[in-house]
Amino acid sequence: MEVQGMRLGLEGVEIKRGNWHLSAEGSFTEGVHLISGDVGSGKSTLALMMAGLFSAASGSVVRDRVSSLMISFQFPEYHITGTTVGEECESWGLDPTVILSSINLEAKRYYDPFRLSRGELKRLHLACVLANQYDLLILDEPFSSLDVCEKQRICNILSGCSHGITILFTHEQAIFPRVGHIWEIEDGRLRYCGSPPEGLQNWHHIPSLIRTMVASGKIPMNLSPDDLIEAACRT
């Protein structure tokens, strides 16, 4: 008998709020999935529903062989439970020395987390999230408040994800990890674009730089900076 892997299934899902609605159907298997969409399109609402924190008006969310789940919210303040930066690391079951040295915050170990800047707090939160392993990891706007170097560092980590299902919700336009699948929310519906590189040509929310490359025939194999540079340098 063939053993099926982990899967998140959306079956006839409908979400409604007054005149606003979102329909979602699809199957998310192991790997990194990118979901793009305009501000207000429903990305955060869909993320909450996938995590079981929001109920759909109809349909169902099926999690096959998923035994551990984590959702990371756009605003890191929602996650804070420790009274110091070090205690926040410990609340995740992590060694503060290891985590804080990796994000250059060793000197602020005894700070109240809310004394950190928004960017520092986001770095702390993501370092704690990504130090653990989950069957289903949902990241809602993980690049917000981060500078270019931090975005690239997080993308390098995500590109190397080899376990479980990672779903990345973002309206980022410049820096991405390597992904296995591209989705978008458009006109109140979740739409599957496909896998890179073919899926890039079906992606309506494709960033302008990548759109230009695709139009010129220099189609990147994937979305990471290395993939874009390789495509741009083709002769």
N, C-alpha and C positions, 0 to 999 in steps of 0.2 A: 504494500500500500504506500502510495506517495504521501510524504508528510508535507503539508502546506506550511509556508512561512508566515510571518506576522503580516497582518493586513488591517487597515482601517477602511471600512466600507460606509459610504453614504448612500442610502437607499430611499429615493423619493423624498428627500428632505425639503421642507418648505419652512422658511422663517418669515414672520410677518410682524411689522410694527406700524400700525396705522396704514398709510398708503404705500409704505416701503415694504418690499419683499425681496427674498433671495431664495432661489431654488438651487439645490446641489445634489449631484449624482456622480459617483465615481469610486474608484478603488485605489487606495494608497498602499503600495507594497514597500518592502524594505529599500532604503536608499534615501537620497535627499530630494525633496520636492519643493519647488519654488511656486508661491502663489502671489501674483501681483494684482493690482487693481487701484482705481482712483480712491482718493480720500473720501470716506463716506460710503464706499461700495459694499462694506460689510465684512471686511477682512477680520477685524477683531471679534465680531459677533460669531463668525464661522469658527474662528480659533477656539472661542469659549465653548461652542457647541461640540466641537471635536473632542475637547477635554472633558466633556460631561458636566460643564458648569452652566450651561444654558440649554433649555429644552426647545426643540423645534415644534412648530405648529402641527406638522405631520411628518411622516417618514421615520426612519430610524438610523442610528449610528451603530455600526457593528465593529467591535474590536476583537479580532481573531488572534489568539496566542500573544496577546499584549498583557504582560503582567506588571509592568511599571510604566508610569506616565508622568511627564513633567510639562507644564506650560510656563513659559516666561513671558510676563507682560511687558508692554512697551515702557511703562514707568517703573523703574526699579524700587521706588519707595514702597510699592505694594507688597514687596517680598521681605522687607526688613523685620527681623525679630530680635537680633542681638543689640545690646546696649553699647557695645564697642565694635569696631571693625574686626578685631580678632574674634570676638564672641560670635559675630555673624558667620565667619568661616567655620567655627566650631559647630554652629547650629546645623550646618550641612554635613557634619561628620568629617570635616577636613582639617588638616594641619595648617594653622594660620601662617606659619613661617613659609611653607611651600607655596601657598596661594598668593600671599602678599608679595613675595619676592618675584613671582612670575609677572606681576602687573605693576611693579615699582611703587608699592604702597606700604613697604615695611615701616617707614617712619610714622605712619598714621595708624598703627595697630591699636592704639588705645584711644583713638578719636571716637566720639559719637558718630555713627554712620551718616547722620544728617548734617554733619559739618563738612562732609565731602562735597565736591562739586557734582553736578548731575553726571558729567562724563566719568568722573572717578567712581561714583556709585554704580553706574552702569557697568564699568569694567569689573568692579568687585562682584556684582551679581552674576554676570556672565561667566566669570572665572569659576565661581562656585557651581553654577549649573553645568558647565562643560567639563568639570572635573569628575562628574559622575556619569554613569551610563544608564540609559533608559531604553525600553522597547519602543516607546513613542515619545518623541521630543517635539513640542510645538513652540516655535519662537515667533512672537508677535513683534514686529519692527525691532529686531535685535541691533540694528545699526544706528538707531536714533541716539543722539548725544555723543557719538563717538567721532574722533578725528580720523583722517585718512589712514594713518598708521595702524590704529586700533581696528578699523574696519578690515584692513588687509590681514591682520593677525587672526581675527575671528574667522574670516573666510578661509584661511589656511587650515584652521582647526576643523571647520565644517567640511571642507573638501576631503579631509582624511577620515571622516566618519565611516565606520565599517559595520556598525551594529544598529539594528532597528530601523525605525521609520523616523525621519527628521522632516518636519514641515515648516518651511520658512515663509512667513507672511511679510511682505515688504513693498514699499514703493521706491526703494533705492534705485538709482539710475546709472550708477557708475561702477561700483565694486561689488562683485558677486563671488560666491564659491563655485566650485564645480557642482553641477546638479544632475540628477538622473531624469527628472521630469519637470515640465513647465506647465503651470495652470494659470488661469486668470479669471477674475470676476468682471463680467461685462453685461450690461443691460439686465441686471438682477439675476444673473445665472453664472454658476461655476462652470468654466469651460476648460477642457483639456487640450493643450496645444501640441503635446508630444514630447519626445526626448530630443535633446540636442544631438547632432546639428539640425536635423530635419525640422524639429519643433520650432526652431527660431523663425522659420518662414510663415508659421501659423500664429505667431505671437503678436497680437494687436497692441499690447502695451510694451513692445520691445523698445528699449532705450534708443535714443536717436543715434548714438555712435554705432551701436551694433546694427541698427537699421541701415545706416549708410554702408557699412561693410557688407551686409547681406545683398543690398541692391547692386553693389559693385562686383559681386561674385566671390568676394573673399569671406566665405562663411566660416566663422569660428567653430571649432569642434565642440567647444563648451563656453562657459561664461566667465571663467576666472581670468585675471589679468594676463597670465601666461598664455592662455588660449587666444586672447584678443591680440596680443603682441605677435604671436606666431602667425595668425591669419593676416595681420596688417603687413607683415614682412614677406609674405609670399610674392613670388615674381610670376 
